């Protein structure tokens, strides 16, 4: 049995990224028989394996539920330490049942180092790296990836860091220049094209893109959306907009960003 600790702010996306079921979730913690799918989650904070206390023979540090420490110390043959333990022992209580676990995975990716403000060319509408990485994990391209309206390259950056062969398209040369500098800042490379995606031909494992809106777009969101789908760049596509287009898909997750912006993530996967 495994216990997943999820990002509660983006819980629905976290469940989708991890492949877990909403019915199993309680306060951001999910119990599942499924082991981790990979080691590059964005919205899974940590994964724990339920163990028999008697199997813990290493040095360990105990976390949570201090009222159970005395009982567990008698059951665990290992040596408790304050720092540098061989394993971390975490306790979870659900439905009056106490689970003893050892942490088997936690994220080491410092996504804050890639926040919009940390880049050479920040952009006010760029997608948070946590969301960008999670959506790429959901789309799960095996090798090739396209962002046909890449802007300053926020999604491209996460795709490159996942080791994908990445292509970015934007109609505006200054945006491609900014994407190039942002990628270079993190020692990443991508194929960057100054063109209208409607003139592009190609087939990719997946598309993830955040449609431009407001002053960033001269074409209505629905028209762009429909034209992008018509290109059939990939069988798996995730398209983000500032309005829901339920006539194109019912599979939508709403993500409030702040008072003046809500993003709608449309899934075709």
C-alpha positions in Angstrom: 0.0 0.0 0.0 1.2 3.5 -0.9 0.2 6.9 0.4 0.4 10.0 -1.8 0.7 13.5 -0.5 -0.8 15.9 -3.1 -0.8 19.6 -3.8 -4.1 20.7 -2.5 -4.2 24.0 -4.4 -4.4 22.1 -7.6 -5.9 18.9 -6.3 -7.9 17.9 -9.4 -4.8 18.2 -11.6 -2.7 16.4 -9.0 -5.1 13.5 -9.0 -5.0 13.4 -12.8 -1.2 13.7 -12.9 -0.7 10.8 -10.4 -3.4 8.6 -12.0 -5.3 8.4 -8.6 -9.0 8.5 -8.0 -10.8 11.4 -6.3 -12.9 9.0 -4.3 -9.7 7.9 -2.4 -8.6 11.4 -1.5 -8.9 12.9 2.0 -7.4 16.2 2.8 -4.8 16.0 0.0 -3.7 12.4 1.0 -4.6 9.4 -1.2 -4.1 5.7 -0.3 -3.5 3.4 -3.3 -2.0 0.1 -4.2 -0.4 1.7 -7.2 3.3 2.5 -6.9 4.7 5.8 -8.4 4.5 6.0 -12.1 7.7 8.0 -12.5 10.0 10.3 -10.5 9.2 13.7 -12.0 5.8 14.6 -10.6 5.0 18.3 -10.2 1.9 18.1 -8.0 2.7 15.1 -5.9 4.7 16.2 -2.9 5.8 12.9 -1.6 5.0 9.1 -1.7 5.1 6.8 1.3 5.0 3.0 1.5 3.0 1.4 4.3 5.4 -0.9 6.3 5.4 -3.2 9.3 7.2 -1.3 12.1 9.2 -4.4 12.9 10.8 -4.3 9.4 12.5 -0.9 10.2 16.0 -1.8 11.2 17.8 1.3 9.9 18.4 4.6 11.6 15.2 6.5 11.3 13.4 9.8 12.2 9.8 9.8 13.2 7.3 12.4 11.9 3.7 13.3 12.9 1.4 12.1 15.7 3.8 12.5 18.7 1.3 10.8 20.9 2.2 7.4 19.3 5.9 7.7 19.7 6.3 5.7 22.9 4.3 2.8 21.5 6.2 2.8 18.2 9.6 3.0 19.8 9.0 -0.4 21.4 7.9 -1.9 18.0 10.7 -0.5 15.8 14.0 -2.3 16.1 15.9 0.5 14.3 17.7 3.3 16.0 16.0 6.7 16.2 18.1 9.7 15.3 17.6 13.5 15.2 19.4 14.1 11.9 20.6 12.3 8.8 18.4 9.2 9.2 18.6 6.4 6.7 14.8 6.5 6.4 12.0 8.8 7.4 9.1 7.2 9.2 5.8 9.0 8.8 2.5 8.2 10.5 -0.9 8.7 8.8 -4.2 8.3 10.6 -7.4 7.6 8.5 -10.7 6.3 9.8 -9.3 5.5 13.2 -6.6 3.4 11.7 -2.9 4.3 12.1 -0.5 3.6 9.2 3.2 3.4 9.7 5.1 4.4 6.5 8.5 5.1 5.1 9.0 7.9 2.6 10.2 6.4 -0.7 10.0 9.6 -2.9 9.8 13.3 -2.6 10.3 16.0 -5.2 13.7 17.5 -5.4 12.9 19.8 -8.3 13.2 23.5 -7.3 10.4 24.8 -9.4 10.6 28.2 -7.7 14.0 28.7 -9.4 12.1 28.7 -12.7 9.2 31.1 -11.6 8.3 33.8 -14.1 10.1 36.5 -12.1 13.4 34.4 -12.1 13.6 34.3 -15.9 15.5 36.9 -18.1 12.2 37.7 -19.9 9.2 37.3 -17.6 5.8 37.6 -19.1 2.6 38.5 -17.1 0.5 35.6 -18.5 3.1 32.9 -18.5 2.1 29.6 -17.0 3.4 28.7 -13.6 6.2 26.0 -13.9 4.3 23.7 -11.5 1.3 23.7 -13.8 3.3 23.5 -17.0 5.2 20.4 -15.7 2.0 18.8 -14.4 0.2 19.2 -17.7 3.2 17.7 -19.6 3.1 14.8 -17.2 -0.6 14.3 -18.0 0.0 14.5 -21.7 3.0 12.2 -21.3 4.7 12.6 -24.7 7.2 9.9 -25.3 9.7 11.9 -27.4 8.4 14.9 -29.3 6.4 17.9 -28.1 4.9 21.1 -29.6 3.7 24.3 -28.2 2.2 26.1 -31.2 1.7 29.4 -29.4 4.8 29.3 -27.1 5.1 33.0 -26.1 8.1 33.5 -23.9 8.6 29.7 -23.6 7.4 28.7 -20.1 5.9 25.4 -21.2 8.8 24.8 -23.6 11.3 25.1 -20.7 9.6 22.4 -18.7 9.4 20.1 -21.8 13.1 20.6 -22.4 13.9 19.7 -18.8 11.9 16.5 -19.2 14.2 15.5 -22.0 11.7 16.0 -24.8 12.5 17.0 -28.4 10.7 20.3 -28.2 9.3 22.7 -30.8 7.9 26.1 -30.2 6.0 28.3 -32.6 5.0 32.0 -32.2 3.8 34.5 -34.7 5.9 37.3 -33.1 9.6 37.5 -33.5 10.2 39.3 -30.2 8.4 36.5 -28.3 10.6 33.9 -30.0 13.7 35.9 -29.0 12.5 36.0 -25.4 11.8 32.3 -25.4 15.3 31.6 -26.7 16.9 33.7 -23.9 14.7 32.1 -21.3 15.6 28.6 -22.4 19.3 29.4 -22.7 19.3 30.7 -19.1 18.5 27.2 -18.0 20.8 25.5 -20.5 17.9 24.3 -22.6 17.4 24.1 -26.4 14.4 23.9 -28.6 13.4 24.3 -32.2 11.9 27.8 -32.3 10.0 29.0 -35.3 8.6 32.4 -36.2 5.4 31.6 -38.0 1.7 31.2 -37.8 0.9 27.7 -36.5 -1.7 27.5 -39.2 1.1 27.4 -41.7 3.0 24.7 -39.9 3.0 21.0 -40.7 4.1 18.2 -38.4 3.2 15.4 -36.1 4.1 15.2 -32.5 3.5 13.0 -29.5 1.7 15.8 -27.6 0.6 19.4 -27.6 0.3 21.6 -24.5 -0.4 25.3 -25.1 -1.8 28.3 -23.4 -3.8 30.3 -25.9 -3.1 34.1 -26.0 -5.9 36.3 -24.8 -6.8 39.9 -24.2 -4.2 42.2 -25.8 -2.0 39.2 -26.6 -4.4 38.0 -29.3 -6.0 39.5 -32.4 -8.1 36.4 -33.0 -11.0 35.1 -30.8 -10.1 32.3 -28.5 -12.7 30.0 -29.9 -11.5 30.5 -33.4 -7.9 29.8 -32.4 -9.0 26.8 -30.5 -10.9 25.3 -33.4 -8.1 26.0 -35.9 -5.6 24.4 -33.6 -7.7 21.2 -33.3 -8.1 21.2 -37.0 -4.4 21.0 -37.5 -4.2 17.6 -35.7 -0.7 18.1 -34.6 -1.0 15.3 -32.0 -3.5 12.8 -30.7 -2.9 14.1 -27.2 -3.6 17.8 -26.7 -4.1 20.0 -23.6 -5.3 23.5 -24.4 -5.5 26.3 -21.8 -7.8 29.3 -22.3 -9.4 32.1 -20.2 -12.9 30.9 -21.1 -14.4 27.4 -21.2 -15.3 26.0 -24.6 -17.7 23.2 -23.6 -18.9 22.9 -27.2 -15.4 21.5 -28.0 -14.9 19.2 -25.0 -16.6 18.4 -21.7 -13.3 17.4 -20.2 -12.3 20.7 -18.5 -10.7 21.6 -15.2 -11.2 25.2 -13.9 -8.2 26.8 -12.2 -8.7 30.2 -10.4 -5.4 32.1 -10.7 -6.4 35.4 -9.1 -9.4 37.8 -9.0 -9.1 38.8 -12.7 -8.0 35.5 -14.2 -9.3 32.0 -14.3 -7.7 29.4 -16.5 -9.7 26.6 -18.1 -7.7 23.5 -19.0 -9.2 21.5 -21.9 -8.1 17.9 -22.2 -7.9 15.8 -25.4 -5.9 12.8 -24.0 
